[in-house]
């Protein structure tokens, strides 16, 4: 799966934060698999977090790296995560 199991906002404003999306492991650890990074503007960070939680994923915000430019709604699926297996 190269898409996310939830809908992202798309406002095309510069992203102010990166939200890491994790799925739980079979033992119940909420941070079992790092599956994706989602970029969001400050206004949409709460929407991304709520959307992830609604499908039982963990969302963890981290700061953007200096010089990294992304727009709100962009995302990257990690091929080694649970969402990257269906290539």
C-alpha angles and dihedrals in degrees: 000000000000094000131071124253090236137051120259128212113247115200100142092228117137112278115246098185144024119226116203113214118212132184120209122255122235091266090058100255103154091213095051100128130016100221108165148353118227123196119213141168117242091261093056102040091092090050092053092047092048092047091052093047090049089064093043097258126132119241120199122182120218129175122265117257113252111268094016110129120195134150128235110276098028116127142178124212114210110229090214093055129085092267094053100061100090099072 
